[in-house]
Amino acid sequence: MSKAELVEKIASQAGLTKVDAERAVNAFMNVVTESLKEGEDVTLVGFGTFTTGERAERQGRNPQNGETITIAAKKVVKFKPGKALKAGVEG
C-alpha cells in the first residue's frame, strides 16, 4: 500500500477529506521521526513500538570485485509489533 492509498483509506474510514487525512498522516510521521531522533520510543498499545538501536561497524564485501570494505556504524529504526496487530494479521 502506498502513502496515497493509505491517505485515501484513512479519509474514507474517518470521514475526513483527503487533504485532512494527508495532514494527519504527515503529522504522525513527523512526530514519530522527531521522537526517535530525540531517543524516545514511540509505543502505540496494541499496534507496536518504534525504537532505535545502534548497528556496529562491520566488515563486508563489495559484490562487484569481492574487495573487503568497512561498513560504518549507524543508528537504525526497529519496530516490534503489538499483540493485537499480530493477532489481526494471523487471522
N, C-alpha and C positions, 0 to 999 in steps of 0.2 A: 504494500500500500504506500502510495506516495503522500507527501505532505498535503497536496491539493485534495486528494481523496479523503484524507483524514479530516481536513477542514470541512469538506462537504458533509461527511457523516456526522461530525460534531454539530454542525449547523442544523442538520435535519433532526437529530435526536434531542437537542437542547432548545429547539425553537428559536434559534438565532439567525441573523443574516450571515452570509458567508464572510463578510468583512469583519463582523464582530467575532465570529469563530476563529478567523485567522489571527486577529489581535490576541485572543485568548491563548491560542497555540503558541504564538511567538512569545508572549509574556511568560508562559510556562517554561519554554525552552531557555529563555534568558535567565529566569530565576534559578533554574537548575544549574545552568552553566556558571553563574556567578557564585552560587553556594559551593559548588565543587572547587572553583578557583580558590575560594577562601578556606578550603579544607573541611567544610561542613558536609556531612552525609545528608542525603535527601531521602526520607522514608515516607512512603505512601502505604499506610497499613492495608494489607490485603493485596496490594499491587506489587510492591517490591521496594528495594533500596538501591539507590545510586551511591557509590563510594569511589574514592580514588585510591590508587596504590602506586608503588614505585616498581619499575622494571629495571633490574640491574644491567649494567654494561655487560655485553657478552660478545663472543666470537661467532662470526657467521661466514658464509662463503658467497662470493659473487657468482651467480649462476651462469654468467657468460664466459668466465675464464677460470673458475674454480679457485681463484685467489682468496686467501683468508682476509677478512676485514673485521674491524671492530664496530659493533653496533652500539651506539651511545645509550646511556641510561635515559629513561624518560618517565614521566608521570602518565598513568593510564586510567581510564574510567572503567569501573566494574559495575555490573548490575546483578543483583540477586533477586529472583522472582519471589513474590509472596505466596502464601499458602492458597489464597483464593484464586490468584492468577493461574497457578499450577493446576488447581482443581478444574478451573474453567476450560483450560486447554486440553486436559486429559479426557474430558468427557462430560 
